[in-house]
Amino acid sequence: MHLFIVTGSSRGLGAALCRQLLHADHHVLGLARRTDATLATPQWAVDLADPEPVAERLTAWLRTSTGWHSATLINNAALLAPPGPLATSDPAGLAAALRVGLEAPALLCQAFLAGTQGVATRRILNVSSGLGRRAMAGSAAYCAVKAGLDHLSRALALEEPEVRIESLAPGVIDTDMQVQLRGADPAHFSEQARFQGLKDQGLLQSAEGAAQAILRHLLRPDFGKTVITDIREIGNS
């Protein structure tokens, strides 16, 4: 059996990844704030804004769950604070976004790496963003966590050369996060019109299409050869 752990599994890209990973020889474990009744896979209802108990639970579960042919952690969950200048942002919302987007992946990576020692093939896919590589006004916390996720991946790749690790920008996907960006007040978020234009021009990819491209790449034998990647540059090869 092949183990896949997916965070943010209840909707959007995470749910699409779980649906497409469901095969007879796959064990898919979803982690999200709420479960999705349409997903025929084990799910934990957990709050990644309080990540330490989640990491402890995963550590304990991995200790008693053995015999995997491969193990893969997909850190997909993210939380977008309301778009606008950092100076006027809600501190609690900022803290939650930072915890979900960076603290949780770091703790889950630690639990995964410690708990899967001895598994022949191990992968970590950190779902990053172009905004981790190009800053944007009005989304400072999101830009920061994605840039941090990239650098976390670089450091882990140096520490764990036998583990296949990538921080992958998945392109622009039609998810609830895009709805939030389009619905922002242009007076506080100068990029609102650009995101509305992406929707109006049909330039957003579906979650299912993005998941298909990501998994095609994830399961290639050369996954992890390059740590910082962008699905739009990888293409369909």
N, C-alpha and C positions, 0 to 999 in steps of 0.2 A: 504493500500500500504506500501511496505517496501523500504526504501531509501538506496541506495548504492552509495557512492562517491569514485571514483577510480582515483588516480593520475598516470601519465605515461600511459594513456589509449590508446595511438595511435599505440603502437607496443609491441611486446614481451609479457611478462607476463601480463602487464596491459591490453592489447587488449584481450588476452585470458580470463582474469577474466571477462571483460565486456561482451564478447560473451556468456560465460556460465551463467552469472547472468541474462540474458534477459529472463524474465518470465512475464506472464500477470500481476502478482501482485507485480512486482518489478519496481521501478523507478531508473534507473542507470544514473548517471551523471559522465562523463569522463572529466578529466582535463589533458591537455598536451600541448606541444608547437605547435602541429599541430593536426588537426582533421583527423579521419580515415573515409573515405567515405563508407567503408564496414560495419561500426558499426551503427546499427539502434538504436541509443540512443542519447540523448542530450549530446553535447560536448562543452566545452569551450576551445578555443585556448588561452592559457595563458603561461607566462614565469615564472616558479617557481624559476628561478635564481633572480627574483625580486618579492619575495613572498608577501610583505605587501599588494599591491593592490589586489592580488588574495584572500588573507584572508579577506580583507574588502568586496570584492564582494560576497564571500561565506557567510559572516555574514549577509549582506543585503538580500541575497536570502533566507537564512534560516528563517529570520524574517517573510517573507511573504509566506513561504511554510510550512504548518502545517498539522496535522492530520495523521502523520505517525504511523504505528503500531510498526515499529522498524527503527532505523537509524544506518548505518555502514559507517565508514570512513576507507578506505584502502590507507595508505600512501605507494605507491609502487615506485614512481618516484625516479630515481637516475641518477647521472651523474658521469662518470668515467673520471678523468683527465688522460691525456696520461701517460701510465705506465713509471716509472722511479724514480730516487731519488728526494726527496723533494727539495734538494738544487738547482737542475737544472730545476725545474718545472716552468711553466708560472704562475705568480701570479694571473692573471685574470682567468685562467682556474681553479686554486685551489679555488679561491673565489666562482666561480660559482658552483663547486662541493659541497662545504660546504653549500652553501645556498640551493641548490636543495635537498641535502641529509639530512640536519638537521634543518636549519632555517625554511624552508617551512613546514615540518611536524609539528614542534612546533607551528607555527602560525595557521596552519590549524586545529590542535587539539584544540587550544584555541577557534577558531571560531566555530568549531563543537560542543564542549562542551557547550559553551554559547548559541548557537542557537538551540540546541535540548533538552533543559531542559523541562521535562514533558513527553518526549517520553518514553514509558514503557521499551523498550529494546534498549540499545545503545552499540555499539561495536566499538573499534578502533583496527585495525590490522596494525601494522607497519612492513613492509617487511624488515627484517634485513639481516644478512649474517653471515656465519661462520667466515668471516674476521673481524667481529666486536668482535669476541671472540678469534681469533688467528691472531696475527699480521703477515703481509707479507711485505717484502721489495719491494719497487717500487709502492706501493698503499697506502701511508700513509694517504692521505685525505679520501679515501674510507673506510679504516679501522677505522679512527677516527669518521666519521659520523655514521657508523653502530654501533660502540660501544656507541656513544652518543644516538642513537636511542634506544638501549637497556635500557640505564639508564633513558632516558626520560620516557620510558614505565613503568619502576619500580616506578618512582616518581609519575606519573599520577595514577597508580594503588593504591597508598597510598592516594592520594588526592580525588579520585573518586571511592570509593569502590562499588558503584552501577553500574559502567560502566565496561563492559567486555573488558579488554585490554590485548593484547599480542604483543610481538616483536618476529616475527617468521622468522627463517632462512629457505628458501625454497629449499635448495639443489642447485646443479650446473645445470643451465638451458642453453640450446642452444639458446642464444640471441645475439644481436649485441654487447653487452659488452664482451661476450666470443670471438667474432671475433676480437675485439680490443685488447684483451689480447694475443691472439694467433699471432696477427700481429705485436706485439711490437718487438723492437730491443733487442735481447738477451744480447747485450753488456750493455744495460741500465736496463733490466728487467730480473733478474736471474731466474724467475719462468716461463718464456715463454715456455720452453720445457714441463713443467708439464701440462700446459693448452693445448698445442698441443696434448699431449698424451691422455688427457681426450677425445678429439674429435676423435682421431685416433682409440681409443679402444671402441668407442661407449658408453661412460659413461655419456654423457650429456642427461638429460631428456628434452623432448619437453615442450614448453610453455603451450600447451594445457593439457598435462599430469600433469604438476606442478599445473596449475590452478585448475584442477579437485580435486587434493588432498588437496589443500589449502582450497577450498570452502567447501569440505566435512567436514574438521575440523572446519572452521569458523562457520558453521551452527549447530554444535553440541551444546547441552545444557551446556556442561562443558567448552566451549571456554572461555578463560580468567582465568581459575582456576590456571594455571601456567603462569606467565608473560613472561618468557624467554623460548622459545621453538624452536625446530628444527623438521621440517617435517619428516626428516629421522628417528628420534627417535619415533615420534608419529605413523608412519606406517599407515596402512589402517583401524585402529580401529575406 
